[in-house]
Amino acid sequence: MTIRSFQVGDGPAIADGWTAAAPADPISYQRFRDLFLLDRNFDAAGLQVAVIDDQIVGAAYAVRRLIAVDADDLEPAAGWIPFFFVHPEYRRRGIGRSLLSAAMDWLRSHGRSEVFFSSYTPNYFLPGLDSARYPDAARLLADLGFERQYDAVAMDRGLVGYAIPDEVRKRIDALTAEGYSFGIPTDDELTALITIAGAEFNPDWARAIREGVVSGLPLERIVVARDPGRAILGWAMHGTYEEVIDRFGPFGVLPASRGTGLGKVLLHLTLERMVAAGAHSAWFLWTGEKSAAGQLYLKTGFDITRTFTILRAPLRPADFEE
């Protein structure tokens, strides 16, 4: 076995090997290309590939920021490993450990002092490790020093037969009577929406909205809430990521306006639009189960479908061997 960096021509074999290793989480070559090879921070040297007899049998991807998500913060201490896999026919040979060690060494060589699995933005495939689905990976990562930071949950809700509940309709009417309004943002309002998303919530949400609209995201997939003075207080949307119409989010209400029912209204108005667009379900990958948003989703009929653990390991310079 040899471990080397990514070379032109490896992509299709990596995608095929990934799918063989994780058939419940397969990936097409085009999606692999879009999420990883064309990622703004991709460095071929960070994608470690295991080869036996000219066949790719595993890979581990390490990435560091070359372009900041927010302002000029390149998070110089941090690195990420968004994925790794070993083909099932080649397991129990230490290949996974060797791949991950090579990925971690590469990050060390670039001055990184900590590594996360697998909460990399903008282009994560899954937000963390599904330990229930991949117990062997959990044990290996633990052996390499990774420890739990927190959990994120994915949720799904069927939309067949969905209709906005009467109580929500009444709340919409009451808020409208008070001067609030709900609807599609105007082109100019996008500037305010993106500012709110980046400054009050997550800079990556601002990026996702901006890039989505520039790439042709229909504005009908965004619902904003406005106060009587027409200032935007919150929004919800769908189809933002990879143009998947049944993927809900991002979604947020300004802290000062929470507890007013705006979040519930925005969620239900967006679910209605999703049904109208042909979606049969609504899902997302990342929220906190105990967060206010997580509790709202559960009360709205979403079910937890997977739990992901975000992991971190220190990268001590002394551990690095030339």
Backbone bond lengths (Angstrom), bond angles and torsions (degrees), N, CA, C in turn:
res aa  C-N    CA-C-N  psi(-1)  N-CA   C-N-CA  omega(-1)  CA-C   N-CA-C  phi
1 M - - - 1.459 - - 1.511 109.94 -
2 T 1.301 115.71 138.96 1.457 121.79 171.20 1.525 108.47 -123.60
3 I 1.316 115.66 148.00 1.464 121.82 173.32 1.518 107.27 -116.12
4 R 1.299 115.34 125.45 1.458 121.70 -179.46 1.511 109.36 -137.96
5 S 1.312 115.57 172.68 1.460 120.88 176.96 1.525 110.43 -81.19
6 F 1.311 114.89 162.39 1.469 122.15 178.20 1.510 111.33 -54.85
7 Q 1.333 115.23 139.57 1.454 121.96 174.27 1.524 109.03 -126.06
8 V 1.309 115.94 151.83 1.456 120.55 175.93 1.528 109.01 -55.24
9 G 1.317 116.11 130.25 1.453 121.89 -177.31 1.513 113.70 105.43
10 D 1.353 117.41 -12.67 1.468 121.20 -178.45 1.521 113.00 -77.04
11 G 1.322 117.99 -25.39 1.460 121.40 -167.65 1.511 115.73 -51.74
12 P 1.324 119.79 -54.99 1.468 119.68 -178.55 1.528 113.17 -58.28
13 A 1.342 117.03 -39.75 1.461 119.74 -179.78 1.525 111.31 -68.69
14 I 1.322 117.27 -34.91 1.465 119.60 176.66 1.525 110.22 -65.05
15 A 1.335 117.01 -44.65 1.464 120.28 178.82 1.527 111.02 -62.54
16 D 1.328 117.11 -40.91 1.468 120.10 178.43 1.522 110.91 -65.58
17 G 1.336 116.70 -42.21 1.461 119.89 179.33 1.518 112.20 -65.27
18 W 1.332 116.03 -40.49 1.468 121.29 176.11 1.522 109.57 -57.06
19 T 1.328 117.40 -48.96 1.460 121.46 -176.95 1.524 111.67 -64.24
20 A 1.331 116.99 -36.95 1.460 119.88 176.11 1.523 111.18 -66.92
21 A 1.338 116.74 -36.20 1.457 121.08 -178.38 1.521 112.86 -77.31
22 A 1.327 116.53 -31.46 1.469 121.04 -176.26 1.524 109.00 -133.98
23 P 1.334 118.26 69.64 1.472 120.29 -175.17 1.523 113.77 -63.37
24 A 1.335 118.03 -20.59 1.464 120.02 176.42 1.525 111.95 -82.03
25 D 1.328 117.65 -10.94 1.464 123.29 176.78 1.526 109.21 -133.63
26 P 1.321 118.23 60.07 1.461 120.67 -175.07 1.520 111.78 -71.91
27 I 1.319 114.47 164.85 1.461 119.17 176.50 1.524 108.66 -142.31
28 S 1.321 116.13 137.40 1.461 120.96 174.50 1.524 108.75 -81.44
29 Y 1.313 116.29 160.42 1.460 118.59 177.82 1.527 110.88 -63.34
30 Q 1.336 117.68 -39.91 1.459 118.87 -179.27 1.522 111.39 -62.09
31 R 1.321 117.04 -41.73 1.468 118.91 179.43 1.523 110.33 -68.82
32 F 1.335 117.14 -39.01 1.458 120.39 176.00 1.526 110.48 -59.55
33 R 1.318 115.87 -44.42 1.461 120.27 177.94 1.524 111.12 -59.24
34 D 1.330 116.20 -48.87 1.456 120.17 -174.56 1.524 112.35 -67.04
35 L 1.335 117.21 -41.38 1.458 120.70 -176.01 1.525 112.75 -76.70
36 F 1.325 116.93 -35.33 1.464 119.30 -170.59 1.530 113.03 -117.07
37 L 1.306 117.84 -56.78 1.463 118.85 -175.39 1.520 112.20 -64.49
38 L 1.324 117.14 -32.39 1.467 120.60 179.95 1.522 112.68 -99.52
39 D 1.312 117.20 9.04 1.461 120.51 176.60 1.525 109.65 -64.58
40 R 1.306 116.51 143.77 1.466 121.59 -176.07 1.528 112.44 -60.90
41 N 1.327 117.76 -23.83 1.463 120.68 -178.15 1.528 113.35 -104.19
42 F 1.309 117.17 8.60 1.470 119.60 -177.04 1.523 111.36 -62.01
43 D 1.326 115.34 133.55 1.457 123.13 172.71 1.520 105.76 -132.66
44 A 1.322 116.88 117.92 1.460 120.38 -176.21 1.515 112.37 -56.48
45 A 1.328 117.01 -29.44 1.463 120.04 -179.00 1.527 112.29 -67.38
46 G 1.321 117.23 -21.66 1.455 120.21 -179.28 1.517 114.19 -85.15
47 L 1.325 117.97 -14.61 1.462 121.84 179.80 1.531 108.15 -90.95
48 Q 1.336 115.49 102.18 1.460 122.00 -176.71 1.527 109.81 -87.07
49 V 1.321 116.40 132.82 1.455 122.31 -174.99 1.528 109.07 -124.90
50 A 1.335 116.41 130.14 1.463 121.63 176.70 1.522 108.85 -96.95
51 V 1.330 116.13 130.69 1.462 121.63 -175.66 1.524 109.83 -128.34
52 I 1.326 116.11 132.00 1.461 123.35 172.96 1.524 107.43 -129.69
53 D 1.327 116.53 123.98 1.469 121.71 179.37 1.533 111.21 51.00
54 D 1.329 115.02 46.27 1.475 122.49 177.70 1.524 113.45 65.84
55 Q 1.339 117.51 13.55 1.463 121.09 177.87 1.521 109.41 -112.11
56 I 1.328 116.39 132.25 1.467 120.81 176.42 1.522 108.28 -75.94
57 V 1.331 115.54 120.77 1.471 120.63 -175.74 1.527 112.54 -115.14
58 G 1.330 117.08 -2.42 1.458 119.71 179.03 1.514 110.29 -178.51
59 A 1.322 115.48 166.84 1.464 120.74 178.57 1.518 109.42 -159.19
60 A 1.318 115.20 154.83 1.465 122.33 172.53 1.518 106.96 -143.49
61 Y 1.311 116.25 133.11 1.459 121.48 -172.86 1.521 110.57 -112.46
62 A 1.329 116.02 121.10 1.462 122.42 174.28 1.517 108.94 -110.60
63 V 1.330 115.79 140.67 1.465 119.96 -177.31 1.520 109.41 -143.10
64 R 1.327 115.40 145.14 1.460 121.96 173.60 1.519 107.25 -129.16
65 R 1.315 116.40 162.54 1.460 118.81 -177.38 1.526 111.12 -79.21
66 L 1.323 114.27 125.69 1.454 122.22 169.47 1.517 110.40 -104.48
67 I 1.340 115.32 -26.09 1.465 122.94 176.36 1.512 107.80 -125.43
68 A 1.320 117.02 128.26 1.460 121.31 -174.97 1.520 111.65 -71.49
69 V 1.330 115.51 148.30 1.459 121.03 171.10 1.510 109.97 -77.25
70 D 1.330 116.16 -39.28 1.460 121.13 -175.34 1.518 109.41 -129.83
71 A 1.322 116.23 122.27 1.471 122.71 178.20 1.526 109.08 52.66
72 D 1.357 116.65 -125.48 1.463 119.45 -178.40 1.526 112.35 -113.33
73 D 1.335 117.13 21.66 1.457 121.25 -176.77 1.530 110.23 -83.63
74 L 1.309 116.36 105.13 1.462 121.87 178.08 1.523 112.35 -89.93
75 E 1.336 117.42 6.51 1.462 121.83 -179.18 1.529 110.35 45.63
76 P 1.336 116.64 62.90 1.466 120.62 -168.99 1.522 115.05 -64.62
77 A 1.320 117.56 -16.66 1.468 118.83 179.08 1.521 112.43 -86.79
78 A 1.325 117.78 -17.13 1.462 121.48 -167.45 1.521 113.09 -103.71
79 G 1.322 114.16 146.00 1.454 122.79 168.62 1.513 108.37 -136.36
80 W 1.313 115.99 167.58 1.460 120.59 -176.93 1.525 110.24 -136.09
81 I 1.306 115.50 149.86 1.462 122.18 168.66 1.528 105.99 -120.60
82 P 1.332 118.10 97.54 1.469 120.86 -177.44 1.521 114.27 -72.49
83 F 1.342 117.72 -25.54 1.470 118.07 179.15 1.522 110.18 -161.32
84 F 1.316 115.84 157.48 1.459 123.09 164.94 1.519 107.46 -154.14
85 F 1.307 116.68 157.05 1.464 120.72 177.61 1.522 109.28 -160.06
86 V 1.324 115.21 159.63 1.458 123.12 170.95 1.520 106.70 -133.89
87 H 1.313 116.25 132.45 1.466 120.74 177.99 1.530 109.07 -56.46
88 P 1.336 118.66 137.11 1.465 120.67 -174.70 1.528 114.64 -57.74
89 E 1.322 118.24 -27.04 1.459 119.98 -179.81 1.527 112.85 -74.78
90 Y 1.331 117.49 -10.51 1.456 120.86 -175.20 1.529 112.74 -121.26
91 R 1.309 116.78 20.07 1.467 119.94 179.23 1.524 111.24 -81.09
92 R 1.331 115.24 169.23 1.465 123.77 -179.27 1.526 111.71 66.65
93 R 1.324 116.86 27.12 1.465 120.97 177.53 1.530 111.67 -121.19
94 G 1.334 116.99 5.06 1.455 120.38 -178.50 1.510 114.72 82.43
95 I 1.333 116.80 10.31 1.468 119.66 -177.19 1.523 111.07 -68.61
96 G 1.323 117.26 -42.89 1.462 119.74 179.77 1.515 111.68 -60.89
97 R 1.326 116.87 -43.45 1.468 120.46 178.50 1.530 110.63 -63.04
98 S 1.322 116.47 -42.09 1.461 119.60 -179.87 1.531 111.34 -64.77
99 L 1.329 116.58 -41.45 1.462 119.99 178.95 1.524 111.76 -63.78
100 L 1.326 115.86 -47.26 1.464 118.94 -179.35 1.526 110.93 -65.52
101 S 1.311 117.60 -38.76 1.467 120.25 178.28 1.520 110.45 -63.74
102 A 1.336 117.16 -40.17 1.467 120.05 177.61 1.527 111.01 -64.50
103 A 1.339 116.43 -40.54 1.465 120.04 178.60 1.523 111.12 -64.60
104 M 1.327 116.14 -42.98 1.468 119.96 179.50 1.524 111.09 -66.80
105 D 1.350 117.10 -39.20 1.459 120.09 177.59 1.529 111.17 -62.90
106 W 1.326 116.26 -38.14 1.463 119.19 178.35 1.521 110.88 -62.44
107 L 1.325 116.53 -42.07 1.466 119.48 177.91 1.533 110.71 -65.27
108 R 1.332 117.42 -40.91 1.463 120.27 176.48 1.530 110.52 -58.69
109 S 1.320 115.82 -42.46 1.461 119.40 -177.14 1.519 112.15 -64.28
110 H 1.334 116.43 -17.12 1.462 121.34 176.05 1.531 111.60 -102.64
111 G 1.324 116.04 20.39 1.453 120.80 172.32 1.507 115.92 78.96
112 R 1.334 117.75 14.33 1.462 119.92 179.99 1.518 110.08 -80.50
113 S 1.324 116.05 141.37 1.462 120.97 -178.73 1.518 113.34 -111.48
114 E 1.338 117.72 -3.51 1.461 120.95 176.56 1.518 108.96 -152.44
115 V 1.345 114.84 152.36 1.460 120.02 -179.21 1.515 108.01 -135.37
116 F 1.324 115.63 140.91 1.464 122.11 -178.93 1.526 110.15 -115.77
117 F 1.312 115.87 144.25 1.455 122.71 171.25 1.534 106.39 -125.53
118 S 1.319 118.26 122.74 1.460 127.86 -6.17 1.527 107.20 -131.02
119 S 1.326 115.07 43.08 1.467 122.12 -167.31 1.526 113.12 -83.09
120 Y 1.302 117.09 43.84 1.458 121.53 -178.85 1.530 110.95 -82.09
121 T 1.312 115.72 131.55 1.458 120.62 170.98 1.529 107.97 -115.98
122 P 1.333 117.29 146.65 1.459 126.22 16.36 1.529 115.77 -89.24
123 N 1.321 119.05 -17.80 1.459 119.40 -164.73 1.525 113.24 -113.60
124 Y 1.314 117.48 62.66 1.458 118.62 171.61 1.524 109.59 -82.00
125 F 1.330 115.90 150.32 1.461 121.14 174.07 1.522 109.13 -87.81
126 L 1.331 116.28 -48.43 1.460 123.65 170.17 1.526 106.78 -131.03
127 P 1.324 118.86 148.89 1.468 119.60 -173.96 1.517 115.15 -73.50
128 G 1.315 117.45 -17.13 1.455 120.99 -178.47 1.515 109.29 -166.80
129 L 1.331 115.87 -165.30 1.457 121.02 -177.87 1.524 110.72 -91.35
130 D 1.311 116.35 127.73 1.455 122.60 171.39 1.526 106.88 -86.34
131 S 1.323 115.76 90.00 1.463 120.51 -174.27 1.518 112.37 -65.36
132 A 1.322 117.14 -29.48 1.461 119.87 179.11 1.517 110.71 -67.01
133 R 1.323 116.91 -36.73 1.463 121.12 -179.39 1.520 111.78 -83.73
134 Y 1.338 116.87 -30.92 1.459 120.70 -175.08 1.534 111.35 -128.35
135 P 1.329 117.70 67.85 1.467 120.43 -177.53 1.529 113.13 -64.87
136 D 1.325 118.16 -33.91 1.462 119.68 179.03 1.523 110.75 -65.11
137 A 1.318 116.49 -39.85 1.463 119.72 177.31 1.520 110.70 -64.55
138 A 1.328 116.76 -37.79 1.471 120.13 178.45 1.527 110.83 -61.94
139 R 1.330 116.76 -42.77 1.470 119.88 -179.98 1.525 110.96 -66.50
140 L 1.320 117.37 -41.16 1.456 120.39 -179.83 1.520 111.18 -64.50
141 L 1.319 116.80 -46.27 1.462 119.74 179.73 1.527 111.13 -62.39
142 A 1.330 117.09 -39.08 1.465 120.18 177.10 1.529 110.52 -62.63
143 D 1.325 117.18 -41.12 1.466 120.96 178.34 1.525 111.91 -61.47
144 L 1.324 116.47 -29.54 1.463 121.46 -178.61 1.524 112.40 -90.36
145 G 1.334 116.52 7.14 1.461 119.92 173.29 1.504 116.42 99.00
146 F 1.322 117.86 5.26 1.462 119.87 178.72 1.525 110.05 -76.82
147 E 1.322 115.29 137.79 1.458 122.06 179.16 1.522 109.75 -129.32
148 R 1.315 115.50 152.00 1.457 121.80 -178.89 1.523 111.04 -65.68
149 Q 1.333 115.73 133.05 1.457 122.10 172.25 1.525 110.90 -100.67
150 Y 1.310 116.99 -50.87 1.462 121.96 177.20 1.520 107.77 -168.01
151 D 1.325 115.82 171.56 1.457 121.44 179.45 1.525 110.44 -112.07
152 A 1.301 115.03 147.26 1.469 122.78 171.47 1.516 107.22 -123.82
153 V 1.320 116.33 149.60 1.460 119.71 179.53 1.519 110.12 -120.38
154 A 1.331 114.03 146.36 1.465 121.89 170.30 1.515 107.65 -98.15
155 M 1.323 116.88 145.44 1.459 121.56 -179.69 1.522 110.29 -134.38
156 D 1.331 114.69 152.45 1.462 122.17 177.89 1.525 109.01 -136.49
157 R 1.341 115.29 151.51 1.459 120.93 174.30 1.524 108.53 -144.52
158 G 1.315 116.90 128.34 1.456 120.05 174.54 1.517 111.00 -69.25
159 L 1.326 115.75 145.13 1.470 120.67 -178.77 1.519 112.92 -116.78
160 V 1.310 117.77 3.24 1.464 119.54 177.29 1.527 108.68 -66.72
161 G 1.319 116.36 121.52 1.456 121.00 -177.95 1.514 114.78 81.05
162 Y 1.336 117.50 6.41 1.471 120.27 -178.39 1.530 111.32 -66.76
163 A 1.327 116.03 141.62 1.465 123.34 170.12 1.516 107.71 -147.62
164 I 1.307 117.17 147.58 1.464 120.49 178.70 1.528 109.16 -61.14
165 P 1.338 118.73 128.26 1.465 120.78 179.93 1.530 111.78 -62.00
166 D 1.321 115.16 152.01 1.468 120.27 -179.61 1.516 112.01 -57.96
167 E 1.324 117.40 -39.24 1.466 120.04 -177.89 1.521 110.90 -63.19
168 V 1.334 116.46 -34.83 1.464 119.93 178.66 1.522 109.66 -72.81
169 R 1.321 117.20 -38.52 1.470 119.82 176.11 1.533 110.21 -58.75
170 K 1.320 116.12 -42.19 1.463 119.77 179.69 1.528 111.00 -64.89
171 R 1.326 116.14 -37.90 1.462 118.56 178.92 1.520 110.67 -67.86
172 I 1.327 117.38 -37.91 1.465 120.79 176.05 1.527 110.08 -60.38
173 D 1.332 116.08 -44.51 1.470 120.35 179.72 1.522 110.96 -62.78
174 A 1.334 116.48 -42.12 1.464 120.01 -178.66 1.530 110.73 -65.89
175 L 1.318 117.28 -44.25 1.461 120.24 179.77 1.524 110.95 -66.25
176 T 1.319 116.25 -37.90 1.464 119.97 178.19 1.528 110.51 -63.65
177 A 1.326 115.98 -39.56 1.470 120.15 178.61 1.527 111.68 -64.46
178 E 1.337 116.01 -26.91 1.469 120.39 178.51 1.525 112.25 -84.22
179 G 1.323 116.92 -2.37 1.456 120.38 177.17 1.515 115.46 105.75
180 Y 1.335 116.56 -3.24 1.468 119.52 176.21 1.525 108.98 -73.72
181 S 1.324 116.39 156.47 1.458 120.02 176.88 1.518 109.64 -140.73
182 F 1.326 114.49 154.71 1.463 121.97 -178.58 1.526 107.94 -133.65
183 G 1.310 116.40 138.16 1.463 117.71 178.44 1.503 112.63 170.87
184 I 1.320 114.50 -171.29 1.455 122.43 -179.83 1.527 108.93 -73.10
185 P 1.314 119.09 135.72 1.464 119.17 177.37 1.523 111.25 -69.42
186 T 1.307 115.89 146.08 1.465 119.38 171.49 1.525 108.53 -74.08
187 D 1.317 115.57 166.60 1.460 118.95 178.16 1.530 111.01 -57.62
188 D 1.323 117.11 -43.07 1.462 119.60 -179.61 1.529 111.66 -67.92
189 E 1.331 117.31 -33.37 1.468 120.09 179.85 1.525 112.32 -66.27
190 L 1.322 117.02 -19.88 1.464 119.34 177.74 1.524 111.18 -57.92
191 T 1.333 116.95 -32.77 1.466 119.16 -179.88 1.522 110.53 -64.12
192 A 1.318 116.81 -42.94 1.461 120.51 178.67 1.524 110.66 -67.94
193 L 1.324 116.62 -40.93 1.456 120.28 -179.94 1.519 110.85 -61.75
194 I 1.322 117.45 -46.68 1.457 121.03 -179.17 1.524 110.50 -64.49
195 T 1.309 117.66 -38.24 1.468 120.82 177.44 1.521 110.94 -62.23
196 I 1.334 116.84 -46.16 1.465 120.81 179.32 1.524 110.42 -62.68
197 A 1.324 116.69 -45.83 1.458 120.08 -177.97 1.523 111.24 -59.87
198 G 1.327 117.21 -42.28 1.454 120.25 -177.90 1.510 114.06 -77.06
199 A 1.332 117.11 -40.13 1.464 120.54 -174.90 1.520 113.21 -82.61
200 E 1.331 117.51 -34.99 1.460 120.78 -173.58 1.532 113.43 -101.54
201 F 1.329 117.30 -15.99 1.468 119.16 -174.75 1.526 111.61 -126.90
202 N 1.306 117.86 -80.59 1.459 120.33 -172.82 1.527 108.25 -151.44
203 P 1.324 118.19 124.15 1.465 119.06 179.55 1.531 113.02 -56.17
204 D 1.332 116.55 -30.78 1.464 118.17 -179.88 1.521 111.35 -70.09
205 W 1.330 118.21 -27.41 1.467 119.90 174.87 1.523 110.23 -66.02
206 A 1.333 116.09 -40.70 1.468 119.17 177.54 1.520 110.04 -60.82
207 R 1.329 116.64 -43.54 1.470 120.51 177.46 1.526 111.19 -60.10
208 A 1.342 116.07 -44.94 1.464 119.78 -177.00 1.526 111.26 -63.16
209 I 1.326 117.40 -41.70 1.466 120.25 179.23 1.518 110.03 -65.10
210 R 1.326 116.50 -48.35 1.464 120.40 -178.29 1.524 110.99 -60.14
211 E 1.326 116.79 -50.62 1.463 119.76 -177.32 1.527 111.39 -67.35
212 G 1.331 116.39 -34.28 1.453 119.09 177.81 1.516 112.11 -62.96
213 V 1.319 116.61 -47.59 1.467 120.55 -179.16 1.521 110.66 -64.73
214 V 1.325 117.04 -44.20 1.463 120.29 -179.94 1.528 110.89 -61.98
215 S 1.349 116.09 -31.57 1.466 120.73 -179.41 1.524 112.98 -83.71
216 G 1.337 116.58 -0.59 1.457 119.18 175.44 1.511 115.71 109.55
217 L 1.331 118.44 11.43 1.457 120.25 176.88 1.524 109.97 -58.02
218 P 1.341 118.83 122.63 1.471 119.40 178.39 1.530 110.67 -64.18
219 L 1.315 116.53 135.00 1.463 119.52 -179.37 1.521 111.67 -65.01
220 E 1.340 117.64 -17.45 1.464 120.70 176.75 1.521 112.16 -63.50
221 R 1.314 117.03 -14.14 1.466 120.09 179.12 1.522 112.46 -87.32
222 I 1.333 116.46 2.25 1.470 121.81 178.38 1.525 108.71 -117.63
223 V 1.323 116.25 133.64 1.468 121.79 173.81 1.526 107.13 -120.91
224 V 1.322 117.35 127.43 1.456 121.12 176.70 1.525 109.88 -113.15
225 A 1.325 114.58 152.70 1.470 121.72 172.83 1.521 107.70 -109.74
226 R 1.345 115.60 133.10 1.457 121.06 -178.51 1.531 109.36 -121.48
227 D 1.334 115.66 145.61 1.453 119.49 174.65 1.531 109.32 -80.25
228 P 1.323 118.70 176.70 1.472 119.59 -178.56 1.524 114.28 -57.88
229 G 1.344 116.70 -22.99 1.460 120.00 176.72 1.513 113.31 -90.22
230 R 1.339 116.66 6.57 1.454 125.64 178.07 1.521 113.77 72.29
231 A 1.331 117.15 18.38 1.462 119.65 171.74 1.524 109.00 -79.18
232 I 1.307 117.35 139.36 1.466 121.45 -178.93 1.526 109.99 -75.37
233 L 1.322 115.14 128.45 1.460 121.88 -179.09 1.527 112.68 -107.51
234 G 1.325 116.69 -17.37 1.455 119.88 -178.58 1.511 110.36 178.67
235 W 1.316 115.12 174.59 1.465 120.03 -179.11 1.521 109.14 -159.68
236 A 1.318 114.85 162.78 1.460 122.90 168.98 1.516 107.23 -144.63
237 M 1.325 116.35 155.51 1.460 118.84 -175.93 1.524 110.49 -158.87
238 H 1.312 115.27 170.91 1.460 120.39 176.60 1.520 108.65 -147.79
239 G 1.335 116.29 163.93 1.452 120.64 -179.79 1.516 113.77 74.10
240 T 1.315 117.67 13.71 1.460 121.64 -176.28 1.518 111.89 -69.96
241 Y 1.316 115.78 -40.20 1.458 120.77 -172.83 1.527 110.89 -100.74
242 E 1.317 115.78 119.27 1.466 123.03 175.66 1.534 112.74 58.29
243 E 1.344 116.48 21.07 1.468 122.76 176.42 1.526 112.78 61.62
244 V 1.327 117.36 26.85 1.472 121.52 178.80 1.524 107.78 -86.15
245 I 1.335 117.68 109.18 1.462 119.92 -169.73 1.515 112.93 -68.46
246 D 1.347 119.17 -22.95 1.456 119.36 -179.00 1.528 112.47 -93.27
247 R 1.328 117.57 5.64 1.460 120.47 174.78 1.526 109.04 -90.42
248 F 1.318 115.94 116.06 1.465 122.26 -176.25 1.523 110.13 -87.27
249 G 1.349 115.24 143.95 1.456 121.03 172.52 1.530 111.58 112.11
250 P 1.349 113.57 166.80 1.461 128.47 -0.42 1.530 112.74 -74.92
251 F 1.342 114.05 170.73 1.467 121.82 -168.63 1.522 107.99 -153.98
252 G 1.336 116.73 130.03 1.456 118.33 179.11 1.516 112.60 -161.77
253 V 1.332 114.88 151.88 1.464 123.00 174.18 1.520 107.19 -128.43
254 L 1.323 116.84 134.49 1.458 120.51 179.97 1.531 111.03 -55.89
255 P 1.333 117.71 141.16 1.468 120.69 -175.77 1.523 114.04 -51.66
256 A 1.324 117.46 -40.27 1.461 120.39 -177.03 1.525 112.85 -67.35
257 S 1.326 117.32 -17.27 1.466 120.91 -177.41 1.520 113.01 -106.11
258 R 1.315 117.39 6.49 1.453 119.33 178.91 1.525 110.01 -77.09
259 G 1.316 115.83 154.49 1.456 120.78 -176.99 1.516 113.26 86.00
260 T 1.333 116.77 3.67 1.466 121.30 -179.13 1.528 112.49 -99.96
261 G 1.320 116.49 -7.26 1.461 120.18 -175.49 1.513 113.63 91.79
262 L 1.346 117.38 -0.69 1.465 119.81 -178.97 1.522 111.51 -63.40
263 G 1.333 116.95 -40.18 1.453 119.78 -179.19 1.516 111.98 -62.38
264 K 1.328 116.46 -44.76 1.465 120.26 178.93 1.527 110.65 -62.47
265 V 1.321 116.29 -42.14 1.462 120.19 179.93 1.529 110.47 -63.07
266 L 1.323 117.31 -47.73 1.457 120.66 -179.64 1.524 111.51 -61.21
267 L 1.318 116.98 -41.92 1.454 120.67 178.92 1.528 111.00 -60.21
268 H 1.342 116.73 -48.40 1.464 119.60 -177.32 1.528 112.04 -70.05
269 L 1.319 117.74 -37.72 1.467 118.95 177.20 1.531 110.89 -62.48
270 T 1.330 116.39 -36.21 1.461 119.39 179.23 1.519 111.01 -72.60
271 L 1.324 117.63 -39.25 1.465 119.40 176.41 1.531 110.72 -60.75
272 E 1.325 116.57 -39.35 1.462 120.19 177.21 1.527 110.54 -61.50
273 R 1.315 116.62 -42.65 1.462 119.70 179.48 1.528 111.37 -66.97
274 M 1.316 115.88 -33.64 1.464 119.24 178.20 1.527 110.49 -64.40
275 V 1.326 116.21 -42.76 1.465 119.57 177.22 1.529 109.74 -61.39
276 A 1.328 116.24 -43.87 1.463 120.37 -179.47 1.523 112.19 -63.24
277 A 1.350 116.41 -27.54 1.466 120.49 179.29 1.524 112.55 -84.71
278 G 1.349 116.66 -4.11 1.460 120.04 177.42 1.508 115.33 103.46
279 A 1.326 118.22 5.92 1.466 120.74 179.17 1.525 110.54 -73.03
280 H 1.316 116.70 138.72 1.463 121.95 177.10 1.518 112.03 -101.35
281 S 1.336 116.71 -7.84 1.455 120.78 177.90 1.514 108.51 -155.41
282 A 1.316 115.15 166.37 1.463 122.40 174.13 1.521 107.43 -127.15
283 W 1.313 116.61 136.63 1.460 119.42 -179.30 1.522 110.01 -151.78
284 F 1.309 115.01 161.34 1.454 122.15 172.55 1.522 107.52 -154.63
285 L 1.321 116.36 167.77 1.466 120.72 -171.93 1.516 114.82 -105.49
286 W 1.341 118.64 -18.06 1.465 116.67 -165.00 1.524 110.81 -145.13
287 T 1.319 116.32 109.87 1.457 122.32 167.10 1.521 107.82 -155.04
288 G 1.306 117.00 165.66 1.454 121.18 174.11 1.519 109.73 -89.25
289 E 1.327 116.61 128.42 1.466 119.87 -177.31 1.521 111.53 -58.50
290 K 1.324 117.79 -38.47 1.466 121.74 -175.86 1.520 113.14 -91.86
291 S 1.328 117.82 -2.79 1.462 120.30 179.58 1.523 110.19 -69.98
292 A 1.333 115.85 165.61 1.466 119.91 178.26 1.522 110.52 -59.71
293 A 1.334 116.02 -41.65 1.467 119.16 179.31 1.525 110.45 -65.67
294 G 1.332 116.44 -42.57 1.455 119.87 179.45 1.513 112.56 -59.92
295 Q 1.313 116.58 -41.47 1.466 120.44 178.85 1.523 111.20 -68.34
296 L 1.338 117.21 -36.75 1.468 120.26 176.71 1.520 110.46 -63.17
297 Y 1.320 116.67 -43.95 1.469 119.58 178.77 1.530 110.93 -59.02
298 L 1.315 116.68 -45.51 1.466 119.94 -178.25 1.528 110.62 -62.54
299 K 1.328 116.55 -40.26 1.466 119.87 179.02 1.530 112.15 -69.60
300 T 1.334 116.09 -19.45 1.468 120.69 -178.79 1.529 111.86 -92.01
301 G 1.308 116.76 2.25 1.455 119.94 175.75 1.513 115.69 103.13
302 F 1.342 117.23 4.69 1.459 120.06 174.67 1.528 109.40 -74.48
303 D 1.311 115.53 147.76 1.465 121.93 174.67 1.521 109.20 -117.36
304 I 1.318 115.45 145.51 1.461 119.96 174.30 1.522 108.35 -73.19
305 T 1.317 115.88 125.05 1.461 120.17 -177.96 1.527 112.88 -109.23
306 R 1.323 117.38 -26.45 1.463 120.36 177.01 1.522 108.97 -151.08
307 T 1.314 115.63 153.48 1.461 122.05 174.07 1.521 108.27 -121.12
308 F 1.323 116.00 130.30 1.461 122.25 -179.45 1.522 109.26 -116.74
309 T 1.310 116.00 137.45 1.454 121.38 177.59 1.514 109.26 -105.84
310 I 1.330 115.64 123.78 1.460 120.93 175.50 1.519 106.69 -85.11
311 L 1.323 116.29 125.89 1.460 122.75 -172.98 1.524 110.95 -115.11
312 R 1.327 115.48 152.86 1.470 121.06 177.84 1.514 109.31 -139.32
313 A 1.321 115.18 143.27 1.465 120.97 173.60 1.520 108.90 -133.52
314 P 1.332 117.67 141.01 1.476 119.17 173.66 1.517 109.79 -74.20
315 L 1.310 115.35 150.50 1.463 121.67 175.23 1.535 107.13 -118.73
316 R 1.301 115.29 97.86 1.471 119.68 -176.56 1.521 109.44 -85.21
317 P 1.329 117.34 127.51 1.476 119.54 -179.17 1.509 112.77 -54.73
318 A 1.336 116.32 -33.89 1.464 119.44 -177.69 1.515 112.58 -66.01
319 D 1.349 116.77 -20.81 1.457 120.16 -179.97 1.514 112.02 -78.34
320 F 1.321 116.79 -14.75 1.457 119.54 -174.47 1.514 110.16 -79.57
321 E 1.314 115.60 129.69 1.462 121.63 178.97 1.519 109.20 -113.07
322 E 1.318 115.60 131.02 1.470 119.78 178.15 1.537 109.35 -69.25
